[in-house]
Amino acid sequence: MKPGELIQSRYRLIRRLGAGASGAVWHAKNELIDRDVALKVMKPEVAEDDIALQRFFNEAKASGRVRNQSIVEILDLGQAEDGSPFLVFELLDGEGLDTYLNREGLMPPERALELFVGVARALNLAHTQGVIHRDLKPANIFIHRTLTGERVAKILDFGISRVSDTGHNFSLTRTGMVVGSPAYMSPEQASGREDLDGRADVWSLGVVLFECLTGTLPHEAANYNALMVRILTQDVDPVMTRKVDLPANFCAIVDSCLKREREQRTPNAEMVAAQMEAVLRELRAVRFRAAGRRASDRVQGPFRRRASDFQPPAENTLTPATPATPVVAPSRLPRKRVMFLAAVIGVFVGLIAVVVGMVLMRRQ
């Protein structure tokens, strides 16, 4: 496909945003309603694989079922003229969390809380509607900038999610296949268990938070098999052993998400969201108090005095006598000025007398 090409006579391709083995994502415009969108197009040859095609449509079904501001919105589903299936999503503005972490290394705790409270709530909504993501990782989280400038983390790619529908689970796996991204897989998912629930996503959320806060992964190994062994047999190090200056209450939340036995893990994503929201309020309160103290110091500056400066001296304290300050009497007016004023007054009185005398003479 090329820029300018029309798909189903209504989507005009503008530029390619990314490409992979299974297809490409395009910035496109819906010509009928003049709206910019993202178009995910699968290669025709990949669409011949039943599992790959089912995952493609599964993404549309899962994203369409769960409507939340922290989940990318799907707008349309169709097939291009050459037989390529395509999905239409809202066009996002920003960058993937993986890109952010590759550049910055870490994410400040308060910013992580602001972004991931919404992610946790979106995951909980998905779980209550029978959808388990199973592949939550930085590459599948996008930091979107809204029209008002707000930053919102959005969950992408429900392609391998498990969707429970009328009693049937679409696992989308071949026999013996383990799906997901190894470093972010929960122990139960790594072991190939079929009875996965929302706690598998809680684990993956914990891994992502661990990476955001420390710049490292909870489990790392030289190869896939060694990594699976570590995930299945070893407990995760507490977050604060990797970075000691983190908020302890935030670290406790992440540590609880990463309990190897899922019965000991935080039971659902809604609880994770509520706990993070409480920590976020605490961090903001501390920051506001500190900002208030700094502002007060700047205003008072050199006029700030200690309380001791206003205390009277102790009764038994001997102080050397100081000479009394002489009282200066108000200064008198200079003598020449007084004489000048007297002369002026005399002349004025004389003029009045002359005028009065002339008036009396005329009357006679």
C-alpha positions in Angstrom: 0.0 0.0 0.0 1.1 3.6 -0.7 0.2 7.0 0.7 -2.8 8.4 -1.0 -4.4 5.0 -1.7 -8.0 4.6 -0.8 -9.4 1.6 1.1 -13.0 0.8 0.6 -13.4 4.2 -1.0 -13.4 6.0 2.3 -10.0 5.7 4.1 -7.2 7.6 2.4 -3.7 6.6 3.6 -1.6 9.5 4.7 1.6 8.0 6.1 2.8 4.8 7.6 3.3 5.0 11.4 4.9 1.6 11.9 5.3 -1.9 10.4 5.8 -5.5 11.6 5.9 -9.0 10.4 2.1 -9.2 10.2 1.2 -5.9 8.7 1.4 -2.1 9.1 -0.3 0.8 11.0 -1.2 3.9 9.0 -2.3 7.4 9.7 -5.4 7.7 7.5 -8.4 9.9 7.0 -12.0 8.9 6.8 -13.0 10.9 3.8 -16.7 10.6 4.6 -16.6 12.3 8.0 -13.2 14.1 7.6 -11.7 12.4 10.7 -8.1 11.3 11.2 -7.7 7.7 12.3 -5.2 4.9 12.7 -5.6 2.0 10.3 -4.0 -1.4 11.2 -3.8 -3.5 8.0 -2.8 -7.2 8.0 -0.8 -8.6 5.1 -3.0 -10.9 2.9 -0.5 -13.8 3.3 -0.7 -13.6 7.1 -4.4 -13.5 7.0 -4.3 -17.1 5.5 -3.2 -18.3 9.0 -6.5 -19.1 10.9 -5.0 -18.4 14.3 -3.4 -15.1 13.2 -6.7 -14.0 11.6 -8.7 -15.0 14.7 -6.4 -12.9 16.9 -6.9 -10.0 14.6 -10.6 -10.1 14.9 -10.3 -11.0 18.6 -8.5 -7.6 19.1 -11.5 -5.9 17.5 -14.0 -7.7 19.7 -12.1 -7.2 23.0 -11.4 -3.5 22.4 -15.0 -2.9 21.2 -16.4 -4.6 24.3 -14.4 -2.7 26.9 -15.0 1.1 26.5 -12.7 3.1 28.7 -10.5 6.2 28.2 -7.5 4.1 29.1 -8.2 1.6 26.3 -7.6 2.5 22.7 -11.0 2.9 21.0 -11.8 0.8 17.9 -14.0 2.5 15.3 -14.3 0.1 12.4 -13.4 -3.4 11.0 -13.3 -4.4 7.4 -11.4 -5.9 4.4 -9.4 -4.0 1.8 -9.8 -4.5 -1.9 -6.8 -6.8 -2.0 -8.2 -9.0 0.7 -6.2 -7.5 3.6 -8.2 -7.3 6.9 -8.0 -4.0 8.6 -9.0 -2.4 11.9 -9.6 1.3 12.5 -8.7 2.9 15.8 -8.7 6.4 17.2 -5.5 8.3 16.2 -3.2 8.8 19.2 -0.8 11.6 19.8 2.3 10.8 21.9 4.6 7.9 22.3 4.7 4.3 23.5 5.8 3.6 27.1 8.7 1.5 25.8 9.9 4.6 23.8 9.6 6.8 26.9 11.6 4.3 29.1 14.3 3.8 26.5 14.9 7.5 26.5 14.3 8.4 30.1 15.3 5.2 31.9 12.9 5.8 34.8 9.5 7.4 35.4 9.0 9.7 38.5 6.7 8.0 41.0 4.0 10.7 41.0 3.8 10.6 37.2 3.6 6.8 37.2 0.8 6.9 39.7 -1.1 9.5 37.6 -0.9 7.3 34.5 -1.4 3.8 36.0 -4.4 4.5 38.2 -6.3 4.7 34.9 -4.6 1.6 33.5 -5.5 -0.4 36.5 -9.1 0.7 36.4 -9.3 -0.1 32.7 -7.9 -3.6 33.3 -10.5 -4.2 36.1 -13.3 -3.2 33.7 -12.0 -5.6 31.1 -11.8 -8.4 33.7 -15.4 -7.8 34.8 -16.5 -8.1 31.2 -14.6 -11.4 30.7 -11.5 -10.1 29.0 -7.9 -10.9 30.2 -5.2 -9.0 28.2 -2.4 -11.5 28.8 0.2 -9.3 27.1 0.5 -6.2 29.1 4.0 -4.6 28.6 5.5 -1.1 27.8 5.1 -1.7 24.0 1.4 -2.2 24.5 0.9 1.0 26.6 0.7 4.3 24.8 1.1 7.7 26.5 -1.5 9.8 24.7 -1.8 13.6 24.8 -5.4 14.7 24.7 -6.7 17.9 23.0 -6.6 19.6 26.4 -3.0 18.6 27.0 -3.7 15.9 29.5 -1.6 12.7 29.5 -3.5 9.5 29.5 -2.0 6.0 29.3 -3.9 3.8 26.9 -3.8 0.0 26.6 -3.2 -1.4 23.1 -3.3 -4.7 21.4 -5.8 -7.2 22.8 -4.8 -9.6 20.1 -4.0 -12.5 22.4 -6.5 -11.6 25.1 -8.8 -14.2 26.4 -12.4 -13.3 25.8 -15.0 -15.2 27.6 -18.2 -15.3 25.5 -21.4 -17.3 26.2 -19.4 -19.8 28.3 -16.6 -20.3 25.7 -13.1 -19.1 26.1 -11.2 -18.1 23.0 -7.6 -18.9 24.0 -6.2 -18.5 20.5 -3.3 -20.8 21.3 -2.1 -24.0 19.6 -1.6 -27.1 21.7 1.4 -26.6 24.0 1.9 -23.0 23.1 2.6 -20.3 25.7 1.6 -16.8 24.5 2.7 -13.5 25.9 6.0 -11.6 26.4 8.2 -13.7 28.6 9.6 -11.0 31.0 6.1 -9.8 31.8 4.4 -13.2 32.2 2.9 -14.3 35.4 4.1 -17.6 36.8 0.7 -19.3 36.1 0.8 -18.0 32.5 4.5 -19.1 32.1 3.5 -22.6 33.3 0.8 -22.9 30.6 -2.1 -23.0 33.0 -5.5 -22.7 31.3 -7.4 -21.3 34.3 -6.0 -17.8 34.0 -7.9 -14.9 35.6 -7.4 -11.2 36.1 -4.5 -11.8 38.6 -2.3 -12.7 35.6 -2.7 -9.1 34.4 -2.2 -7.8 37.9 1.2 -9.5 37.8 2.1 -8.0 34.4 1.0 -4.5 35.7 3.4 -5.0 38.6 6.3 -5.9 36.3 5.6 -2.7 34.2 5.5 -0.6 37.4 8.7 -2.2 38.7 10.4 -1.3 35.4 9.1 2.2 35.4 10.4 2.8 39.0 13.7 1.0 38.9 14.8 0.8 35.2 15.2 -3.0 35.7 13.0 -6.0 35.3 12.1 -8.3 38.3 13.4 -11.4 36.5 16.1 -11.4 33.9 18.1 -14.3 32.4 20.4 -15.2 29.5 17.7 -17.1 27.6 14.1 -18.0 27.5 14.3 -21.3 29.4 16.3 -19.8 32.2 13.9 -16.9 32.4 10.9 -19.2 32.7 12.7 -21.2 35.5 13.3 -18.0 37.4 9.7 -16.8 37.1 8.4 -20.1 38.2 10.8 -20.8 41.1 12.1 -17.5 42.5 10.4 -14.7 44.4 10.8 -11.2 43.1 13.2 -8.9 45.0 11.4 -6.0 46.8 11.4 -2.9 44.8 13.3 -0.9 47.3 16.3 -3.2 47.1 16.7 -1.9 43.5 16.1 1.8 44.3 16.1 2.9 47.9 14.7 6.4 47.5 11.2 5.4 46.4 8.0 6.0 48.4 7.6 3.0 50.7 3.8 2.8 50.3 4.1 2.7 46.5 6.7 0.0 46.7 4.4 -2.1 48.9 1.7 -2.0 46.2 4.1 -3.2 43.5 5.5 -5.9 45.7 2.0 -7.2 46.4 1.3 -7.4 42.6 4.4 -9.6 42.2 3.7 -12.4 44.7 4.6 -15.7 43.0 1.5 -17.5 44.4 -1.5 -15.7 42.9 -3.5 -16.4 46.1 -1.2 -14.1 47.9 -1.2 -11.4 45.2 -3.5 -8.3 45.2 -6.8 -10.0 44.2 -7.9 -7.5 41.5 -6.9 -4.5 39.5 -9.5 -2.3 41.2 -7.8 -2.7 44.5 -4.5 -1.8 42.9 -6.1 1.4 41.5 -7.6 2.4 44.8 -4.3 1.9 46.6 -2.3 3.8 44.0 -4.9 6.7 44.2 -4.4 6.9 47.9 -0.6 7.1 47.6 -1.0 9.7 44.8 -3.0 11.9 47.2 -0.3 11.6 49.9 2.5 12.5 47.5 0.6 15.5 46.2 -0.1 16.7 49.7 3.6 16.5 50.6 4.6 18.3 47.5 2.1 21.1 48.0 3.2 21.6 51.7 6.8 21.8 50.6 5.9 24.3 47.8 4.1 26.4 50.4 7.1 26.5 52.7 9.4 27.5 49.9 7.0 30.3 48.8 6.8 31.5 52.4 10.6 31.6 52.6 10.8 33.6 49.4 8.3 36.2 50.6 9.7 36.7 54.0 13.3 36.5 52.9 15.6 38.7 55.1 12.7 39.9 57.2 12.1 36.4 58.7 13.0 36.4 62.4 13.3 33.7 64.9 10.9 33.5 67.9 13.8 34.0 70.2 14.4 37.4 68.7 11.2 38.6 70.4 11.8 37.1 73.9 12.6 39.6 76.7 16.0 39.2 78.4 16.1 36.9 81.5 15.4 38.7 84.8 18.8 37.8 86.3 20.8 38.8 83.3 23.2 41.6 84.0 23.6 44.1 81.2 26.0 47.0 81.1 24.5 50.4 81.7 24.1 52.5 78.7 24.0 56.3 78.7 20.5 57.8 78.3 19.8 59.2 74.9 19.5 63.0 75.3 16.1 64.5 74.5 16.4 67.1 71.8 14.0 70.0 72.1 12.3 71.1 68.9 14.4 73.6 67.1 13.3 77.3 67.1 12.9 79.4 63.9 16.0 81.4 62.9 15.9 85.1 64.2 16.2 86.7 60.7 13.2 84.8 59.6 11.1 86.0 62.5 12.1 89.6 61.9 11.2 89.3 58.2 7.7 88.0 59.1 7.2 90.8 61.6 8.0 93.4 58.9 5.7 91.9 56.4 2.9 91.9 58.9 3.6 95.6 59.8 3.5 96.7 56.2 0.2 94.9 55.7 -1.4 96.5 58.8 -0.2 100.0 57.7 -1.8 99.6 54.2 -5.1 98.7 55.8 -4.9 101.8 58.0 -4.2 104.0 55.0 -7.2 102.6 53.1 -9.5 103.0 56.1 -8.4 106.7 56.6 -9.0 107.6 52.9 -12.5 106.1 53.0 -13.4 108.2 56.2 -12.1 111.5 54.6 -14.3 111.0 51.5 -17.4 110.6 53.6 -16.7 113.9 55.4 
